[in-house]
Amino acid sequence: KDKRFVETNLVDEIFQDSRLRLNFVIFLDAATKVVFEKGYDRVKNEEVPVPQGIFGHLADTGLPADKVKKGFLALPEGLFVVVSHPILTSKKTGPNRGQLLMGRKFDSGEMKRLSHQLELDLTLHSPNTSLPALGSAYTLGVVDSLGWVIPLNSETIAGGVALTDLYGKPAGLIQVTKSRKIYQRGLSSVGSVLGAVA
């Protein structure tokens, strides 16, 4: 509601920050009413509408107003990493004035960044994707947060790390194909990075 605050702090530069890599920001009041929203296309470097799918989750218990919560959220517009943070005083005390909601699209660009960071060939799949390398293990829910490993031949292993959303439901799967010698090290690295991201 503070126009000066918006013009000073919610400029395009915060979306262009290579560390945050944000695609949208939403401010809610204590009644979960939207008081400010801004979306951003980081490829075209221009303001765009906030993903409309997020508004169906604002009043849901999956995004609590009284504590920080972060995780994946599958929207019609794609998979996002979402952080919900209560708006408190500078001393981090109440009363709670509302929520700050930030989102980053977990797309092919993010996968390329992770692949480069981990030096692994990573592929992101949706929950309903048929994965021949994993057979029926993923579709039957056998794949869990610990990952899944299947030897393809004497030299190669395929596997993945399952992603769950804020509600504990399947949100996707990251598949890795690597030599047997270094696969376990790579899978462990993926899990560690995802823990930091989400």
Backbone as CSV, one residue per row, in Angstrom:
resi,resn,N_x,N_y,N_z,CA_x,CA_y,CA_z,C_x,C_y,C_z
1,LYS,0.819,-1.200,0.000,0.000,0.000,0.000,0.855,1.252,0.000
2,ASP,2.097,1.132,0.456,3.022,2.253,0.492,3.667,2.404,-0.882
3,LYS,3.229,3.391,-1.658,3.721,3.577,-3.018,5.220,3.831,-3.039
4,ARG,5.707,4.580,-2.068,7.133,4.880,-2.018,7.947,3.612,-1.767
5,PHE,7.452,2.738,-0.882,8.135,1.473,-0.603,8.212,0.620,-1.863
6,VAL,7.104,0.556,-2.599,7.055,-0.235,-3.827,8.055,0.301,-4.849
7,GLU,8.054,1.626,-5.044,8.931,2.223,-6.043,10.400,2.098,-5.679
8,THR,10.685,1.991,-4.380,12.074,1.920,-3.921,12.588,0.493,-3.829
9,ASN,11.742,-0.419,-3.360,12.208,-1.767,-3.045,11.773,-2.862,-4.014
10,LEU,10.711,-2.648,-4.757,10.193,-3.707,-5.615,10.418,-3.381,-7.089
11,VAL,11.628,-2.973,-7.379,12.010,-2.611,-8.738,12.435,-3.854,-9.516
12,ASP,12.593,-3.696,-10.824,12.939,-4.839,-11.673,14.263,-5.482,-11.276
13,GLU,15.162,-4.693,-10.704,16.493,-5.210,-10.371,16.448,-6.388,-9.396
14,ILE,15.459,-6.457,-8.515,15.406,-7.574,-7.572,15.081,-8.879,-8.300
15,PHE,14.372,-8.775,-9.425,14.055,-9.970,-10.209,15.230,-10.374,-11.089
16,GLN,16.085,-9.422,-11.395,17.246,-9.702,-12.232,18.430,-10.208,-11.420
17,ASP,18.310,-10.196,-10.087,19.371,-10.663,-9.211,19.640,-12.151,-9.470
18,SER,20.890,-12.472,-9.813,21.238,-13.847,-10.159,21.191,-14.793,-8.969
19,ARG,21.169,-14.254,-7.752,21.085,-15.115,-6.572,19.634,-15.471,-6.248
20,LEU,18.734,-14.490,-6.338,17.334,-14.735,-6.016,16.588,-15.420,-7.163
21,ARG,16.801,-14.931,-8.379,16.169,-15.482,-9.578,14.651,-15.586,-9.413
22,LEU,14.026,-14.526,-8.924,12.593,-14.528,-8.654,11.772,-14.329,-9.924
23,ASN,10.586,-14.947,-9.934,9.631,-14.748,-11.022,8.362,-14.041,-10.565
24,PHE,8.118,-14.036,-9.251,6.995,-13.244,-8.764,7.139,-12.945,-7.279
25,VAL,6.495,-11.851,-6.879,6.427,-11.439,-5.479,4.994,-11.017,-5.196
26,ILE,4.453,-11.483,-4.066,3.090,-11.123,-3.660,3.102,-10.737,-2.185
27,PHE,2.474,-9.609,-1.866,2.290,-9.196,-0.477,0.822,-9.377,-0.119
28,LEU,0.575,-10.037,1.027,-0.780,-10.240,1.532,-0.926,-9.548,2.882
29,ASP,-2.135,-9.049,3.163,-2.364,-8.496,4.490,-2.759,-9.618,5.441
30,ALA,-3.092,-9.270,6.671,-3.398,-10.276,7.690,-4.625,-11.113,7.339
31,ALA,-5.465,-10.586,6.454,-6.668,-11.315,6.036,-6.434,-12.070,4.735
32,THR,-5.159,-12.232,4.347,-4.727,-12.894,3.112,-5.264,-12.213,1.850
33,LYS,-5.525,-10.920,1.956,-5.928,-10.145,0.783,-4.668,-9.624,0.085
34,VAL,-4.635,-9.735,-1.225,-3.479,-9.278,-1.986,-3.432,-7.748,-1.988
35,VAL,-2.310,-7.196,-1.509,-2.136,-5.742,-1.505,-1.103,-5.300,-2.537
36,PHE,-0.275,-6.263,-2.996,0.671,-5.959,-4.068,1.097,-7.269,-4.724
37,GLU,1.257,-7.223,-6.034,1.740,-8.391,-6.766,2.555,-7.925,-7.969
38,LYS,3.579,-8.690,-8.290,4.393,-8.373,-9.462,5.031,-9.651,-9.984
39,GLY,4.893,-9.872,-11.284,5.528,-10.997,-11.933,6.607,-10.506,-12.882
40,TYR,7.556,-11.388,-13.193,8.674,-10.962,-14.027,9.167,-12.113,-14.883
41,ASP,9.393,-11.833,-16.163,9.976,-12.798,-17.093,11.473,-12.548,-17.129
42,ARG,12.262,-13.474,-16.562,13.704,-13.263,-16.452,14.431,-13.523,-17.765
43,VAL,13.751,-14.134,-18.727,14.354,-14.351,-20.047,14.226,-13.086,-20.893
44,LYS,13.014,-12.507,-20.895,12.767,-11.302,-21.685,13.061,-10.028,-20.902
45,ASN,13.327,-10.177,-19.573,13.591,-9.025,-18.709,12.473,-7.988,-18.800
46,GLU,11.259,-8.452,-18.524,10.112,-7.546,-18.535,9.061,-8.026,-17.543
47,GLU,8.255,-7.077,-17.072,7.192,-7.406,-16.130,6.080,-8.167,-16.837
48,VAL,5.573,-9.192,-16.169,4.488,-10.016,-16.706,3.495,-10.290,-15.576
49,PRO,2.289,-10.782,-15.881,1.329,-11.111,-14.822,1.855,-12.218,-13.912
50,VAL,1.461,-12.171,-12.661,1.792,-13.233,-11.716,1.067,-14.509,-12.153
51,PRO,1.704,-15.678,-12.041,1.015,-16.931,-12.392,-0.320,-17.037,-11.657
52,GLN,-1.396,-17.128,-12.413,-2.722,-17.107,-11.803,-2.987,-18.323,-10.926
53,GLY,-2.295,-19.414,-11.188,-2.509,-20.616,-10.406,-2.150,-20.461,-8.940
54,ILE,-1.303,-19.497,-8.609,-0.862,-19.326,-7.222,-1.984,-18.819,-6.328
55,PHE,-2.954,-18.096,-6.897,-3.974,-17.462,-6.063,-4.916,-18.464,-5.414
56,GLY,-5.004,-19.654,-5.970,-5.833,-20.688,-5.343,-5.196,-21.285,-4.110
57,HIS,-3.940,-20.946,-3.834,-3.220,-21.506,-2.690,-3.002,-20.496,-1.567
58,LEU,-3.347,-19.242,-1.784,-2.976,-18.201,-0.829,-3.598,-18.379,0.547
59,ALA,-4.846,-18.831,0.598,-5.521,-18.987,1.887,-5.450,-20.415,2.393
60,ASP,-4.692,-21.266,1.685,-4.616,-22.681,2.040,-3.625,-22.900,3.176
61,THR,-3.836,-23.927,3.944,-2.925,-24.227,5.047,-1.548,-24.637,4.562
62,GLY,-1.418,-24.903,3.256,-0.110,-25.230,2.719,0.842,-24.046,2.757
63,LEU,0.294,-22.844,2.880,1.103,-21.628,2.976,0.718,-20.896,4.259
64,PRO,1.171,-21.373,5.408,0.766,-20.806,6.695,1.229,-19.375,6.864
65,ALA,0.424,-18.594,7.554,0.741,-17.180,7.741,1.642,-16.941,8.943
66,ASP,1.781,-17.935,9.821,2.478,-17.692,11.078,3.918,-18.176,11.101
67,LYS,4.410,-18.769,10.014,5.788,-19.240,10.003,6.302,-19.327,8.567
68,VAL,7.605,-19.403,8.438,8.227,-19.531,7.121,8.006,-20.945,6.603
69,LYS,7.618,-21.054,5.350,7.499,-22.361,4.726,7.969,-22.250,3.288
70,LYS,8.704,-23.250,2.817,9.196,-23.233,1.450,9.121,-24.626,0.859
71,GLY,8.981,-24.671,-0.447,8.907,-25.958,-1.119,8.463,-25.788,-2.556
72,PHE,8.226,-26.915,-3.216,7.780,-26.895,-4.602,6.261,-26.774,-4.664
73,LEU,5.791,-26.138,-5.720,4.358,-26.008,-5.937,4.100,-26.131,-7.438
74,ALA,3.333,-27.153,-7.819,3.006,-27.382,-9.222,1.785,-26.549,-9.591
75,LEU,1.974,-25.583,-10.469,0.900,-24.722,-10.937,0.638,-25.004,-12.414
76,PRO,-0.497,-24.566,-12.947,-0.748,-24.739,-14.386,0.345,-24.102,-15.240
77,GLU,0.993,-23.064,-14.685,2.047,-22.363,-15.428,3.410,-23.044,-15.316
78,GLY,3.496,-24.116,-14.523,4.747,-24.828,-14.372,5.075,-25.108,-12.917
79,LEU,6.239,-25.681,-12.678,6.688,-26.004,-11.327,7.465,-24.816,-10.756
80,PHE,7.132,-24.434,-9.521,7.772,-23.293,-8.885,8.333,-23.682,-7.519
81,VAL,9.413,-23.016,-7.145,9.900,-23.056,-5.770,9.290,-21.841,-5.090
82,VAL,8.533,-22.062,-4.017,7.785,-20.988,-3.366,8.225,-20.843,-1.914
83,VAL,8.341,-19.594,-1.469,8.660,-19.296,-0.073,7.588,-18.363,0.468
84,SER,6.998,-18.736,1.587,6.009,-17.916,2.268,6.609,-17.440,3.589
85,HIS,6.629,-16.127,3.802,7.284,-15.572,4.986,6.343,-14.588,5.682
86,PRO,6.122,-14.752,7.006,5.264,-13.796,7.725,5.902,-12.408,7.776
87,ILE,5.090,-11.394,7.717,5.579,-10.019,7.795,5.539,-9.580,9.258
88,LEU,6.717,-9.468,9.858,6.841,-9.117,11.269,7.614,-7.816,11.413
89,THR,7.888,-7.425,12.638,8.679,-6.230,12.882,10.148,-6.514,12.606
90,SER,10.976,-5.480,12.664,12.412,-5.651,12.422,13.055,-6.571,13.456
91,LYS,12.391,-6.749,14.603,12.888,-7.644,15.640,12.300,-9.051,15.502
92,LYS,11.597,-9.258,14.389,10.991,-10.553,14.088,9.975,-10.981,15.135
93,THR,9.206,-10.015,15.612,8.144,-10.291,16.573,6.816,-9.833,15.989
94,GLY,5.711,-10.256,16.624,4.373,-9.927,16.139,3.929,-8.545,16.541
95,PRO,2.676,-8.228,16.201,1.723,-9.130,15.546,2.029,-9.308,14.061
96,ASN,1.558,-10.422,13.536,1.759,-10.722,12.123,0.940,-9.754,11.278
97,ARG,1.609,-9.054,10.362,0.925,-8.076,9.510,0.515,-8.651,8.160
98,GLY,0.893,-9.893,7.895,0.553,-10.486,6.606,1.629,-11.452,6.157
99,GLN,1.715,-11.655,4.855,2.684,-12.599,4.300,3.396,-12.002,3.092
100,LEU,4.644,-12.388,2.948,5.407,-12.107,1.732,5.597,-13.445,1.031
101,LEU,5.142,-13.530,-0.199,5.233,-14.762,-0.968,6.127,-14.523,-2.180
102,MET,7.173,-15.351,-2.321,8.095,-15.227,-3.446,8.177,-16.548,-4.184
103,GLY,8.321,-16.474,-5.508,8.367,-17.692,-6.301,9.407,-17.642,-7.406
104,ARG,9.991,-18.786,-7.659,10.966,-18.946,-8.735,10.566,-20.151,-9.569
105,LYS,10.495,-19.979,-10.878,10.103,-21.083,-11.738,11.231,-22.097,-11.838
106,PHE,10.893,-23.359,-11.575,11.876,-24.432,-11.636,11.770,-25.058,-13.020
107,ASP,12.422,-24.427,-13.992,12.273,-24.813,-15.389,13.587,-25.323,-15.971
108,SER,13.649,-25.376,-17.299,14.853,-25.881,-17.966,16.074,-25.020,-17.661
109,GLY,15.860,-23.719,-17.477,16.971,-22.838,-17.131,17.575,-23.187,-15.785
110,GLU,16.705,-23.486,-14.807,17.188,-23.892,-13.490,17.891,-25.247,-13.566
111,MET,17.375,-26.134,-14.407,18.005,-27.440,-14.545,19.396,-27.321,-15.171
112,LYS,19.539,-26.420,-16.140,20.851,-26.211,-16.747,21.833,-25.668,-15.716
113,ARG,21.336,-24.770,-14.853,22.196,-24.197,-13.815,22.648,-25.283,-12.841
114,LEU,21.701,-26.142,-12.428,22.050,-27.231,-11.515,22.990,-28.242,-12.186
115,SER,22.725,-28.534,-13.452,23.573,-29.477,-14.173,25.007,-28.975,-14.233
116,HIS,25.153,-27.683,-14.504,26.487,-27.094,-14.569,27.149,-27.084,-13.196
117,GLN,26.361,-26.749,-12.161,26.892,-26.677,-10.804,27.346,-28.039,-10.302
118,LEU,26.579,-29.072,-10.617,26.867,-30.414,-10.119,27.682,-31.257,-11.099
119,GLU,27.841,-30.732,-12.323,28.547,-31.463,-13.375,27.872,-32.809,-13.647
120,LEU,26.548,-32.754,-13.746,25.741,-33.941,-14.014,24.724,-33.638,-15.105
121,ASP,24.325,-34.669,-15.823,23.286,-34.528,-16.846,21.937,-34.775,-16.180
122,LEU,21.194,-33.687,-15.904,19.939,-33.784,-15.178,18.754,-33.494,-16.095
123,THR,17.656,-34.198,-15.870,16.427,-33.977,-16.626,15.258,-33.903,-15.661
124,LEU,14.415,-32.889,-15.826,13.236,-32.734,-14.977,12.031,-33.332,-15.672
125,HIS,11.300,-34.209,-14.958,10.094,-34.836,-15.496,8.893,-34.460,-14.627
126,SER,7.725,-34.388,-15.264,6.496,-34.158,-14.518,6.074,-35.451,-13.837
127,PRO,5.179,-35.379,-12.836,4.778,-36.600,-12.102,4.146,-37.664,-12.977
128,ASN,3.526,-37.253,-14.093,2.807,-38.215,-14.932,3.626,-38.714,-16.117
129,THR,4.906,-38.338,-16.161,5.742,-38.756,-17.277,6.093,-40.231,-17.183
130,SER,6.025,-40.927,-18.322,6.439,-42.328,-18.378,7.952,-42.372,-18.543
131,LEU,8.617,-43.039,-17.620,10.070,-43.104,-17.635,10.514,-44.552,-17.834
132,PRO,10.870,-44.919,-19.054,11.278,-46.304,-19.325,12.409,-46.781,-18.432
133,ALA,13.356,-45.874,-18.130,14.513,-46.274,-17.319,14.105,-46.696,-15.912
134,LEU,12.992,-46.127,-15.422,12.541,-46.434,-14.069,11.390,-47.429,-14.062
135,GLY,10.909,-47.800,-15.236,9.821,-48.757,-15.306,8.605,-48.261,-14.550
136,SER,7.972,-49.161,-13.791,6.759,-48.798,-13.058,7.066,-48.281,-11.659
137,ALA,8.344,-48.190,-11.290,8.695,-47.810,-9.920,8.170,-46.429,-9.573
138,TYR,8.305,-45.480,-10.493,7.880,-44.115,-10.185,6.361,-43.991,-10.181
139,THR,5.708,-44.563,-11.209,4.259,-44.427,-11.306,3.548,-45.126,-10.156
140,LEU,4.185,-46.134,-9.569,3.570,-46.847,-8.454,3.929,-46.231,-7.104
141,GLY,4.702,-45.155,-7.145,5.035,-44.468,-5.911,6.192,-45.068,-5.152
142,VAL,6.982,-45.949,-5.793,8.117,-46.551,-5.106,9.249,-45.552,-4.933
143,VAL,9.374,-44.627,-5.898,10.409,-43.606,-5.803,10.069,-42.670,-4.659
144,ASP,11.027,-42.443,-3.767,10.787,-41.550,-2.642,11.890,-40.514,-2.569
145,SER,11.933,-39.764,-1.458,12.905,-38.684,-1.313,14.345,-39.185,-1.300
146,LEU,14.531,-40.487,-1.062,15.878,-41.057,-1.050,16.378,-41.380,-2.451
147,GLY,15.467,-41.339,-3.421,15.862,-41.583,-4.795,15.669,-43.031,-5.214
148,TRP,15.957,-43.252,-6.485,15.765,-44.573,-7.064,16.917,-44.844,-8.016
149,VAL,17.469,-46.038,-7.968,18.616,-46.386,-8.797,18.348,-47.691,-9.532
150,ILE,18.560,-47.691,-10.853,18.388,-48.890,-11.671,19.596,-49.036,-12.594
151,PRO,20.298,-50.166,-12.551,21.414,-50.390,-13.487,20.878,-50.645,-14.886
152,LEU,21.348,-49.879,-15.862,20.927,-50.069,-17.245,21.773,-51.127,-17.945
153,ASN,23.058,-51.156,-17.588,23.968,-52.151,-18.137,25.166,-52.245,-17.190
154,SER,26.235,-52.881,-17.624,27.389,-53.074,-16.749,28.135,-51.781,-16.442
155,GLU,27.889,-50.720,-17.202,28.638,-49.480,-17.019,27.796,-48.283,-16.619
156,THR,26.483,-48.366,-16.845,25.626,-47.188,-16.660,24.484,-47.457,-15.692
157,ILE,24.179,-46.430,-14.917,23.065,-46.483,-13.968,22.150,-45.288,-14.217
158,ALA,20.857,-45.514,-14.123,19.877,-44.433,-14.220,19.111,-44.378,-12.912
159,GLY,18.657,-43.221,-12.579,17.884,-43.090,-11.346,17.324,-41.699,-11.216
160,GLY,16.799,-41.397,-10.072,16.197,-40.091,-9.908,15.938,-39.741,-8.464
161,VAL,15.633,-38.481,-8.265,15.238,-37.965,-6.964,13.831,-37.392,-7.103
162,ALA,12.907,-37.892,-6.297,11.524,-37.433,-6.366,11.364,-36.073,-5.691
163,LEU,10.514,-35.242,-6.272,10.193,-33.943,-5.691,8.762,-33.975,-5.169
164,THR,8.566,-33.524,-3.950,7.223,-33.423,-3.392,6.892,-31.960,-3.154
165,ASP,5.615,-31.623,-3.257,5.216,-30.224,-3.106,4.926,-29.877,-1.646
166,LEU,4.404,-28.691,-1.422,4.127,-28.214,-0.069,3.094,-29.072,0.659
167,TYR,2.314,-29.847,-0.100,1.275,-30.681,0.489,1.702,-32.140,0.605
168,GLY,2.962,-32.412,0.250,3.460,-33.775,0.319,3.101,-34.630,-0.881
169,LYS,2.572,-34.027,-1.941,2.187,-34.761,-3.139,3.326,-34.728,-4.165
170,PRO,3.372,-35.709,-5.088,4.428,-35.725,-6.107,4.396,-34.458,-6.960
171,ALA,5.551,-33.849,-7.143,5.643,-32.628,-7.944,6.507,-32.825,-9.177
172,GLY,7.260,-33.906,-9.233,8.128,-34.149,-10.361,9.256,-35.079,-9.972
173,LEU,10.164,-35.279,-10.910,11.299,-36.146,-10.643,12.493,-35.675,-11.463
174,ILE,13.645,-35.637,-10.828,14.884,-35.305,-11.521,15.618,-36.601,-11.820
175,GLN,15.837,-36.847,-13.101,16.498,-38.074,-13.533,17.977,-37.811,-13.816
176,VAL,18.808,-38.766,-13.423,20.246,-38.699,-13.657,20.678,-40.001,-14.323
177,THR,21.526,-39.890,-15.342,22.127,-41.074,-15.960,23.636,-40.891,-15.909
178,LYS,24.295,-41.838,-15.281,25.728,-41.659,-15.057,26.420,-43.022,-14.967
179,SER,27.747,-42.988,-15.003,28.497,-44.229,-14.829,28.319,-44.733,-13.405
180,ARG,28.441,-46.020,-13.211,28.209,-46.606,-11.893,29.151,-46.048,-10.826
181,LYS,30.355,-45.722,-11.204,31.359,-45.314,-10.225,31.015,-44.004,-9.536
182,ILE,30.444,-43.078,-10.275,30.227,-41.746,-9.678,28.754,-41.402,-9.515
183,TYR,27.862,-42.360,-9.833,26.433,-42.056,-9.744,25.990,-41.727,-8.322
184,GLN,26.377,-42.559,-7.372,25.928,-42.340,-5.994,26.386,-40.991,-5.462
185,ARG,27.595,-40.597,-5.830,28.086,-39.283,-5.403,27.237,-38.178,-6.019
186,GLY,26.872,-38.342,-7.279,26.043,-37.336,-7.950,24.656,-37.259,-7.378
187,LEU,24.039,-38.404,-7.090,22.695,-38.431,-6.537,22.665,-37.758,-5.164
188,SER,23.696,-38.006,-4.377,23.798,-37.371,-3.067,23.917,-35.865,-3.208
189,SER,24.658,-35.395,-4.214,24.825,-33.960,-4.447,23.522,-33.313,-4.839
190,VAL,22.734,-33.987,-5.699,21.437,-33.468,-6.118,20.526,-33.286,-4.912
191,GLY,20.481,-34.316,-4.041,19.639,-34.224,-2.858,20.033,-33.077,-1.953
192,SER,21.325,-32.844,-1.800,21.817,-31.765,-0.934,21.427,-30.408,-1.495
193,VAL,21.587,-30.229,-2.814,21.263,-28.959,-3.447,19.774,-28.681,-3.398
194,LEU,18.941,-29.704,-3.649,17.500,-29.524,-3.594,17.049,-29.160,-2.199
195,GLY,17.732,-29.716,-1.196,17.402,-29.354,0.185,17.649,-27.894,0.446
196,ALA,18.679,-27.346,-0.171,18.981,-25.926,-0.009,18.038,-25.050,-0.817
197,VAL,17.656,-25.540,-2.026,16.773,-24.759,-2.912,15.371,-24.680,-2.346
198,ALA,14.877,-25.836,-1.845,13.492,-25.888,-1.380,13.425,-25.969,0.114
